[in-house]
Every structure is written in structure tokens, then in C-alpha cells.
């Protein structure tokens, strides 16, 4: 009788970044461990993104923004719906991450996955409806028609909390891109474990490269770069750090970057309006 084979230790998967539709490692070569609460071994190794990685992500988002905004609202909604389909189709992989990597119970993981899919479907439906709700024909004195319509702000930065919340992350990302913006999102600490699952779903969902770019890493290191980067037009600092928020807003003032607060419902028209501008057109009547 042959001796039993030795039991090998599982090798933690290395999760990469998601930039420009590709999955690069951090140029810095740095990484950190994702360990489930109470576990002794790491579930995965996550890339610790650098300032250079952030610059690459912003470049990709900027290059993709005009083309994405030029697509019809209906088409953007189709792609958002496809993103929801791809996440739902990867339910087993998501469950493994949520339970084995992030410490969710089976019930918590099921609720988180369902809420993530719901968030994407909600904003898929909103993409071609919000302009009708907030656009207006304005009453003016004189022989003119006066129209106000919403437009995308541009490149939007999202700095999330360390606590992994896939539904909140999906809602904020979907709300921004539904309006034609492109996104650079930092999911720091344990939340970085979501980067690979989101990236692998988005990469196969007909989403153009560069529309969504995802970084894992250290919020303290990269937040000042998000705030000061001149090519990021809007920033949502979604961390409960009042002192850091003041620093972010001061740095953002140099390029008149729009900063939005972290409070408010996730599934609401207000989340789309966080990052839109308004264009008003005067059209003469008669000769």
C-alpha cells in the first residue's frame, strides 16, 4: 500500500489591479495580505497601488471618457445591466471571496451579492431616465426657448472605506458611469479584495476599457493624490474621517474639483446628480 500523499498548503492568490481594461500588478512591486478575521493564513495577496498606478488609472479614465459619454444613455444602461448579469453569473466565486476571504456568513454573503446586483440593475434603469427628470424647459421673458440638460462631469475619483461593502461600491461606481463619467476607485485595506471580482466581471461585460479603473492599497497614501490630481474633476471621499475630509477639500480647491459627501441613500437619483453638470441653451423663436 502506497503512503498517503503529503497535504500541501493552499497558495494565496495574487489579486491584481484593474486599469484600462487590463490586470497589471502595481509598478511598485508592493503587496499586502488579505486575511479573513480570525484566520491564521492569508486568503490572498493584494497589490499596494502607488501614485504611479493612480496616474496610469487617471490616464486610462481620461482617454475613455469622451467616447463613453458619447454613447447613448440606453447603451450605457445595457452595459450596466450586463455588468449585473456577469456578477450574478459568478455567484460561486463571489461567495468564496465573501465567506473565505472577508469573513461573511452564508446569509451575509447571499445578501451582499444580491444587493450588489440590485445596485447595478437600478442604475442601468436610471441611465436613460434621469435626464428626463432633471432636464427642463425654462420659462424666460423674450422670444427664446430655454433648455437645461445634464452632462457628465468627467473623470470621477471614489475613495472607499476599508470595510468591504460590495453593494455600496457597485452603487457608487454605477451611479457615476450611468451619467457618462469614467471612474478611478480606490478600495483600500480589506476592501481591496473586491477589486479582482469586480474587475473580472467588468472586463467581460462589454464595458469599454478605461471606463472603470480599480485600485487596492492604502487610503492614507493615495487620498492626497486623488485630491490634488488636476485631471480628476470630481471626488467622493467615502470615509468617516472628518479631519482628512477637510484636507481633501482644501487640496481639491486648487482645480475646483467637486467633492461630495458620503451620506445619503445609495439607490437614489441624487447619486447620479453628484457628478453631472448642467448646460443651458437659448434658441431664438421666429425670424
N, C-alpha and C positions, 0 to 999 in steps of 0.2 A: 504494500500500500504506500503510495507516494505521500510525502509530507505535505501539509496544507501550505498554500501559498501565503507569503507574508502580507499582512494588511498594510496597504500604503496610505499615507496621509493625503487628504484632498489638497490639491494645489489651488490656492485662491486665484480667481480670475482677475485679470487686469482690465479695468474699465477705462476706456479712452475718452477723450473729449469729442465733441461733435461740432465741427466748424466747416462751413461751406459745403455741407453735404458729405463730408468725409470724417474719418475717425482717426485723427492724429494723436500721438502721445504729446504730453507737454514738452515744449522745447527745452525746458529746464532739466528734464530728467527726474524731477522730484515726484514723490507719491506719498500717500498716506493710507492707513488701513481702515477698512470698514468692518467693524466688529459688532455683531448683534449683542444687545445688552445682556449681560450675564454669561456670554460665551467666552471661551479662552482663546479660540483661534479666529483669525480674520476670515471673514466671508469673501472679501475681495480687496484688491489694491486699487485705489483711485488716484487719478492724476491730480497733482497740485499745480493748477494753472498759474502761469506767470503773467506779468504785464505784456510781454511779447505775444502770448497766446490771446490775451484780450484784444490787442491791436489787430491781430490776424482775424479775429471774430468780427470786429467792427468793420474791417475792410470788406469781409465777405457780405456782411449785412448791408453795407452801403451799396455795394455793386448789385445786389439783388433787389433793392428797394423800389427803384423806378419800375422795373418790369412787373413786380408783384402788385404794386399799386395800380398799374395799367390794366391788370386783369379785371374781368367783370366781377362784380360782387357775387353773382351767382356761382362763378367758377371757384372763387375763394371759399365759398360755402361748401361746394362739392369736395374740395380738398380737405377742409376741416372735418367733414363727415367721414372721409376716407381715413383720416388720422385716427378717428374714434374706432372705426372698424378694425384697423390694424392693431390697436392696443387691445381691443376685445378679443381678437384672434390670437393674441399672445398671452392669453389669460394664465396659462400654466407657468410661463416664465415670470410673469409679474407676481404670481402667488409665491413662487420660490423666493424672489427677491424680498417681498414684503414680510414673509414669515421667517425665512432663514437668515436674511441679511439685515432686516430692520426691526425684527422682534415683534411683528404684529401677530395677534392671534388669528385663527382661521376666519372668524367672524369679522374682525377688524380689516383683514386683508380683502375680504369679499366686498365690504362696504367701500373701502378706499378705491378699489378697482372700478366698481360701479359708478362712484361719484366722479372719477376721472373721465370715464367715457361720457357720462351725462354732461360734464362741463364742455367737452369738445362738441357734442351734438347741439348744445344750447347756442353756442356762438356760431356754429355752422348755420343755424336757422336765423341768427340775428344779422349775418353779414350783408344780406340784401334787403333788410327791413329797417335798420336804424337810420339810413339816410332819409327815408320817407317820414320817419317820426320826428327827427330833429331839423330837417330841412324846412325852409319856409319861403312863402311869397310875402314880402313885407309891404305894409301899407305906406306909401310915400305920397307927398304932395308934389304934383307935377306930372308931365307926360312921360312917365317911365314905368316899366315893370322892374321890380327889385327882387332878386332871388338870393337866398343864402343856402349854400350847400356845404357839407363836411368833406374834408380831405385828410389824408394820412399825415401824421406829424413827421415821420421819417424813421430813423433808427432809434429803437427804444431799448434801454437797459433795465433789467429786472434783477434785483439783489434779494434773494430769498433768505428766510430764516434757516438755521441749521437743522431744525426739526423737519424730517421728511414728510411732506404732505403732497402726494401726487395730484390730488384733486385741485388744491389751491394753485399748484404750479401750472397744471393744464389750463385752468380757468384764466389766469393772468396772461399766459402765452397766447391762448386762443383769442382773448379779447383784443390784444394788441394787433395780431396779424389779421383778424377779421376786417379791420379798418384799412388794411393796406400797408401797415407798418412792418418793418422787419425787427427781429429781436436778438439781443445778446443777453443771455440769462446766466447768472451765477447761482448754482445750487451748492452751497458750502457745507463743510462738515459731513455728517451722515447723509444729508440730503443729496450729496453728490452721487450716491448710489443709484439715483433715479436717472442720471444722465444717459447711461448705456441703454436702458429700456426705452426711454423716450426717443433717443437718437435712432435706435434700430427700427422703431415703429415709424418715425417720421421719414426716414430715408427710403422707405418702401411705400409711401403713401402719396406719391406724385407731388410732394411738396418741393418746389424748386430749391436748389442748393443755395444756402445763404440766408433763406428767409428766417429760419430759426437756428441759432447757434448756442450750444450749451457748454458751460464750463463747470468743473468741480474745483474746489480749492478753499482758500482761506478768505473769509469776508473782510477781515481787518486789513489784509494786504491789498486786496483788489478794489474795495469800495472807493478809496480816494481816486483811483484811476477811472472808474466809472463816472465819478462826479466831475472830473476835470477834462475828460476826453472831449475835444471840440466837435467830433463827428457823431456824438450821441445827442439826439435832440430832446429826448425825454427819459426820465429815470423814476422808477418806482423802487424806493428803499423800503423793503417789506420786513424790517427787523425792529423789534421793540427796544431801540437804543436811542433815547431822546437826545443825548449829548452828541452822538455820532450823526444823527439826523441834521442837527444844526450845522455841523461841519460840512456835511454833504451839500446842503442848500447854499452855504456860502461859496463853496467851490463851484457849484453849478451855475452861480450867478454870472461867472465870467463869460459864458457863452449863452446866457439867457435860457439855459436848459430848463425845461418844465419838470418839476418834481411833484409827485403825487403821494398822498398819504397811504398808509397800509390798511386803514379801517374801511368799513363798508361791505356790503354783500358781494359775494364772488360772482353769482349769476345775476347780473343786472346790466341794464343799458349804460349805467354810469361807468362801468369798467371799460367799455368801448370808447366813451367820450373822454376818458382820461387822456387819450393820446390822439385826438383829432384837432384839426384847425378848421376855421370857417372861412369860406370865400363868398363874398357878396358881389353880385354882378348887376349893373344898371343897364337896362335895354330900353332905348327910346321907342315911344309909341307914335305912329303916324309919320308924316313927312317932315 
